[in-house]
């Protein structure tokens, strides 16, 4: 490689712009805050069972038609299944769309890093902001970390559309103070 070419390659590498760290997404607490005595543990879920589902849009369309109320989810701690195992609390293994709703309780204000593992698709919002979006058919994988700002301790509304097409399934949420400190979110912080 000539000196000119080596210099040009090195210059090109340093010319690539470095992305600035994104600002934390500001979450909005439930207003008014629900009374703890009015809440039940876990998350509410409604299912639809379409002939096929490949996107969050497909799942939403199925959920506009015939739905079935499912037993509440304990939280977002559904580890990767074996093919044929039940997906969430649906009673079925494949071709499932789920509308999940409720609250997540943050015990302290501050900055949190969130990430979600899902199989197949997921779009989830907390405190009015989309915090997870992985809209395709895939094996259990991360949606991508996001930093959020929790202005006050309390309950934050949670809304998700999830789908499972075929094969194995998973739906999990992790949180922590930074990327190195992520842990599975305990079921005890989810309510409906």
C-alpha positions as CSV (number, residue, x, y, z in Angstrom):
1,X,0.0,0.0,0.0
2,X,1.5,3.4,-1.0
3,X,2.0,6.1,1.6
4,X,-0.6,8.2,-0.2
5,X,-3.2,5.5,0.0
6,X,-2.5,4.8,3.7
7,X,-2.8,8.5,4.5
8,X,-6.1,8.8,2.5
9,X,-7.5,5.8,4.4
10,X,-6.5,7.2,7.8
11,X,-7.9,10.6,6.9
12,X,-11.2,9.0,5.8
13,X,-11.5,7.1,9.1
14,X,-11.0,10.3,11.1
15,X,-13.4,12.3,8.9
16,X,-16.4,10.1,9.9
17,X,-18.5,12.2,12.2
18,X,-18.9,10.8,15.8
19,X,-22.5,10.7,16.9
20,X,-23.2,12.8,19.9
21,X,-24.6,11.0,22.9
22,X,-28.4,11.2,22.7
23,X,-30.2,13.0,25.4
24,X,-32.3,10.9,27.8
25,X,-35.9,10.6,26.8
26,X,-38.1,12.3,29.4
27,X,-40.9,10.1,30.7
28,X,-44.2,11.5,32.1
29,X,-45.7,10.0,35.2
30,X,-49.3,8.9,35.4
31,X,-51.4,12.0,36.2
32,X,-53.2,11.5,38.5
33,X,-51.2,8.8,40.2
34,X,-53.3,5.7,40.8
35,X,-53.9,4.7,44.4
36,X,-51.8,1.6,45.2
37,X,-55.0,0.0,46.7
38,X,-56.7,0.2,43.3
39,X,-54.0,-1.7,41.5
40,X,-53.4,-5.4,40.9
41,X,-50.0,-7.0,40.4
42,X,-48.8,-7.6,36.8
43,X,-49.9,-6.3,33.5
44,X,-53.3,-6.6,31.7
45,X,-53.2,-8.4,28.3
46,X,-55.6,-8.9,25.5
47,X,-54.9,-11.4,22.8
48,X,-55.8,-11.9,19.1
49,X,-54.9,-15.0,17.1
50,X,-54.4,-14.0,13.4
51,X,-53.8,-16.4,10.6
52,X,-50.4,-14.8,10.2
53,X,-48.6,-11.9,11.8
54,X,-45.2,-10.5,10.6
55,X,-45.3,-6.9,11.9
56,X,-46.6,-4.7,14.7
57,X,-49.0,-3.2,12.2
58,X,-50.4,-6.8,11.5
59,X,-50.7,-7.3,15.3
60,X,-52.6,-4.0,15.8
61,X,-54.9,-4.9,12.9
62,X,-55.7,-8.3,14.4
63,X,-56.3,-6.7,17.8
64,X,-58.9,-4.4,16.2
65,X,-61.0,-7.5,15.4
66,X,-61.8,-10.4,17.8
67,X,-59.9,-10.4,21.0
68,X,-59.7,-12.5,24.2
69,X,-58.8,-11.2,27.6
70,X,-55.9,-13.2,28.9
71,X,-54.7,-13.9,32.4
72,X,-52.5,-11.0,33.6
73,X,-48.8,-11.1,32.8
74,X,-46.6,-11.4,35.9
75,X,-44.4,-8.7,34.4
76,X,-42.0,-8.6,31.5
77,X,-39.9,-11.7,32.4
78,X,-40.8,-14.3,29.8
79,X,-37.6,-16.1,29.0
80,X,-36.9,-17.7,25.6
81,X,-39.2,-20.7,25.2
82,X,-38.9,-24.1,23.5
83,X,-40.8,-24.3,20.3
84,X,-44.4,-25.4,21.1
85,X,-44.4,-23.8,24.6
86,X,-47.1,-21.3,25.5
87,X,-46.4,-17.7,24.6
88,X,-46.9,-15.4,27.6
89,X,-50.3,-16.3,29.1
90,X,-52.1,-16.9,25.7
91,X,-52.6,-20.6,26.0
92,X,-51.1,-20.9,22.5
93,X,-47.6,-21.1,21.1
94,X,-47.8,-19.3,17.7
95,X,-49.5,-16.7,15.7
96,X,-50.3,-14.4,18.6
97,X,-50.9,-10.7,18.9
98,X,-51.0,-9.1,22.3
99,X,-52.0,-5.7,23.6
100,X,-50.3,-5.2,27.0
101,X,-51.2,-2.4,29.4
102,X,-50.7,-1.2,32.9
103,X,-48.1,0.7,35.0
104,X,-44.4,0.3,35.9
105,X,-43.4,1.8,39.3
106,X,-40.1,3.6,39.6
107,X,-39.1,3.9,43.3
108,X,-36.7,6.7,42.7
109,X,-36.3,9.5,40.2
110,X,-33.2,9.6,38.0
111,X,-31.7,8.3,34.7
112,X,-32.2,4.7,33.8
113,X,-31.1,2.6,30.8
114,X,-33.8,0.3,29.5
115,X,-33.6,-2.6,27.0
116,X,-36.0,-5.2,25.9
117,X,-35.6,-8.7,24.5
118,X,-38.3,-10.0,22.3
119,X,-39.3,-12.6,19.8
120,X,-40.9,-11.7,17.6
121,X,-42.0,-8.0,17.4
122,X,-42.5,-5.4,20.0
123,X,-43.4,-1.7,20.3
124,X,-43.5,-0.5,23.8
125,X,-44.1,2.9,25.4
126,X,-43.6,4.0,29.0
127,X,-44.6,7.4,30.3
128,X,-45.9,8.4,26.8
129,X,-42.6,7.7,25.0
130,X,-41.7,4.8,22.8
131,X,-38.8,3.1,24.6
132,X,-38.6,-0.2,22.6
133,X,-39.2,-1.0,18.9
134,X,-38.1,-4.1,17.2
135,X,-40.6,-4.8,14.4
136,X,-39.7,-7.9,12.5
137,X,-39.7,-11.7,12.8
138,X,-36.6,-12.8,14.6
139,X,-35.1,-15.0,17.3
140,X,-34.9,-13.6,20.9
141,X,-32.9,-10.4,20.6
142,X,-32.4,-7.0,22.0
143,X,-34.5,-4.0,20.8
144,X,-31.7,-1.6,21.7
145,X,-30.8,0.4,24.8
146,X,-32.5,3.7,25.5
147,X,-31.7,6.1,28.3
148,X,-34.7,7.6,30.0
149,X,-35.2,10.3,32.6
150,X,-37.7,9.6,35.4
151,X,-38.5,13.0,36.9
152,X,-40.3,11.7,40.0
153,X,-40.8,8.4,41.8
154,X,-44.2,6.8,41.1
155,X,-46.3,5.0,38.5
156,X,-45.7,5.4,34.8
157,X,-48.2,4.2,32.2
158,X,-47.0,1.3,30.1
159,X,-48.5,0.2,26.7
160,X,-47.1,-2.4,24.4
161,X,-48.0,-4.3,21.2
162,X,-46.3,-7.6,20.9
163,X,-46.5,-10.4,18.4
164,X,-45.2,-14.0,18.1
165,X,-45.3,-15.6,14.7
166,X,-43.8,-19.1,15.0
167,X,-41.0,-21.0,16.7
168,X,-39.8,-19.8,20.1
169,X,-40.9,-16.7,22.0
170,X,-39.5,-14.3,24.6
171,X,-40.4,-10.9,26.1
172,X,-38.2,-9.5,28.8
173,X,-37.3,-6.0,30.1
174,X,-34.0,-5.0,31.6
175,X,-33.0,-1.8,33.4
176,X,-30.1,-0.3,35.3
177,X,-28.0,2.8,35.9
178,X,-25.9,2.3,32.8
179,X,-25.3,-0.3,30.0
180,X,-23.0,-2.3,32.2
181,X,-25.5,-2.6,35.1
182,X,-28.6,-3.9,33.3
183,X,-30.7,-6.5,35.2
184,X,-34.1,-8.1,34.6
185,X,-36.8,-5.9,35.9
186,X,-38.6,-7.6,38.8
187,X,-42.2,-8.5,38.3
188,X,-43.0,-6.7,41.5
189,X,-42.9,-3.2,39.8
190,X,-45.7,-4.0,37.3
191,X,-49.4,-3.2,38.0
192,X,-52.7,-2.9,36.2
